[in-house]
């Protein structure tokens, strides 16, 4: 049998040319199908029914209806107009959005508002007592622990939470325990000094 024959016994009408031609059609067809699939618009996510969140925010009871997918950060800023809490990276990487929930520091951009129902939330606006600043706020001012100030609310809230967890025993420990809060102005030496001063008063 001639190896160059296009057909063989038991394979009527089948040839290398026809197989290769079919393969080419398949190869061409796949990207066409992929493009068609990409052209199909994604299914629209159904609107979720709002949920009612009742919490104590900075010492006062609040009740607010929110989308169950809304973050605590957006709820504080957009619904309760507590804009001291800053939206930095919105991914839990910079610490600018730090607040306290039941006395513990949390990243509000990663916390669903619905999860704080019947809980106590404290923001930077709730630290001072009238005209009397919190010791941490006062220390940041005295030590000049800020430049642009964007990260400062989160730095202060995180620092207060850190001291409440247990005072740091060294500057290195302060740096380690505050490592989740980024200062793009690089005021870290002054921030460490402020925390060191404040925790003496807080104790």
N, C-alpha and C positions, 0 to 999 in steps of 0.2 A: 504493500500500500504506500502510495506517495505521501510523505509527511506534510506536503504542501496542499493536499486535497482539502477543500473547504468543508466537505461532509464526510462522514464515516458510517460504517455499518451500525445500524440500530440508532442512528442519530439523524434521521431525515430532516433536512432543512436547517440543521444546526452547524454553524461554522464559526471559525475564530473571528471572522469579520462581524458576524451577527452578534456574537457574544460581546465583543469589544464595543460594538455600536450600542448594545443595550446597556453596557456598563457606563458608557459615556452619558447616556440618557439619564441613568440613575444619578451619576455624579452631578449632572447639571440640575436635576430635579430637586436634590436635597437643599441647596442654598435657596432655590426658588420657594420651596415650602417653608424654610426658615424665615425668609423675608415676609411671606404671607402671615406666618404666626406672629411675627413682631408687629405687623400692622394692626392686629386685633387689639382694640383698646382694653386696658385692664378692667376687671369687674369693679364697679363702684362699691366702696365700703358703705354699708348701710349706716345711717346716723344712729348713734346710740342714745338711748333715753337718758336724760340728765339724772344725776343722783344728788341728794341733799346731804351736805356735809355740815355737821354741827361740831364746833370745836371751840376751845378757849384760845384766843390769839392775843398775846401781850396782855393777858389778864382780863380780857373782856370776852363774853360769849358772842360768837358769830354763827350765822347760818347762811349758807350760800349753795346755790344749785350750780353744779358743774358737770361737764362731760366726764364720764368715768375714765376717760383716757387723759384728762388734763393733769398736768404736773402741779405739785404744790407751789413751785416757783411761779408759774404763770398765774395761778389762782391768787397768790399773794400780791403780785404786781398788777394784774389786770382787773381782778374782781374786788380786792380789798384795798387797792391803791397804796400798798406798802412797798414802795419802790426802793427802799434802802437795800433790800436783797437784790444783788446784781446777777444778771444773766451774762456769764462769760463765755465758756466753751459750749454750754448746754449739753455736755457729754460726761459730766462727773469727773473731769480731769483737772480743773483749775481751783475749785474750792470757793469761788466768788459767791456762790449761792448758799453757803452754809447757814443753816438755822438750827434751832433746838426743837426737838419733839420729845416731850416728857423729860426734858432736862438733858437729853443726849444730842450731840451734834449729828446732823444728817445733811446730805446734799439734796437740796430741794428740787433740783432739776431731774433727779432720778427717783423722786418720791411721788407717787400718785396722790393727788389731793384726797381721793376717797379713802385712803388708808389712815388719815389723821382724824377720822370721825371719832368724836368723844375723847379726844386727846388734847394735850396742851402744847401750843406752838409759841415759840418766842423768836422774834426777829430782832434785828439791830435797833429798831424803834422801841423795843420793849425793855432794853437793858437799863436805861437811865431811870432814876426815880425823881420825876419832876425835873427840876433844874440841876439835880445832883447826878453827875455822870457816874457810870459804873467804874470801879477801879481800873479795869482793863482799858476802857475808853480814855480815862485820864492819863494813864501811863503811855498810851500811843501818842497822845498830844505832847506830853512832856519829853518823850524820847524822840519825837519827830519820826515816828514809825510809818510814814506815808509820804508819797509824792503826788501821783495823780489821784490817789484815793479810791480808784475803782475796786481794787481787791480788798480794801480796808474793812468793810462790813463783814465780809467772809472771814478775814484774818482774825478780827476781834471775836466773832462768834465761835470760831474754831478754838481760839486760845482760851476763852472762858470755859468751853466744854472740856478742853484738855486739862485745865487746872481742877475742874470738878471731878474728873476721873482720877486725879491724884497728882499733886505737884511734881514737876520735873526736878530731877536732882542735879542736872548739869545743863550747860548750854547745848551740848551735843544732843542730849535727850530732847530738849525743846525743838531743835532742828528736825530730829527724826520724827517726833510726834506731830509736827506741823508741816511735814513734807507734802501733804495733800493740798496745801494752799500755795499758789504760785503768785509771786510779786514780779511783774514784768519790769518794774522800776528798780528792782534789786535792792530794796530797803531791808534786806534780811538782818544785818547786824543790829539795826535800830529796833526791828520787830522783836528779836531775841531779847534785847535789853528791856523793852517794854513788858514783855511777858514775865521776865525774871523779876522786875519790880512789882508788877501787879499781883503775882501769886503770893508774895510776902504779905500783902494787905488782905488778900482774899482768904488766907489761912486764919 
